[in-house]
């Protein structure tokens, strides 16, 4: 019984890891409003949401390197690169989500 449960857990973990695909860009939203889309193919550092957060894109991965909030959970979430992964900063109502796509993404600032 326990062996079956462990085997099923390992199979689910492998399936979720194999199903991941590297994304092409990140979409930044604050308060539900889209602020911009940034390519993961271009390294850069971006001030977001009026300067409340700073996003760094490097080597195809995005991470929050600065946040003006009390807990800094968004900074502790680490890097994201696969489609569907998200960094969330609740105090600043900010999300950064990896989406699929290619190198044709350009920065859109709203």
PyMOL commands that set and color helices and strands:
alter all, ss='L'
color gray80, all
select helices_A, chain A and resi 2-18+49-51+73-76
alter helices_A, ss='H'
color red, helices_A
select strands_A, chain A and resi 25-30+33-39+44-48+53-58+61-67+86-89+94-99
alter strands_A, ss='S'
color yellow, strands_A
deselect
rebuild
show_as cartoon
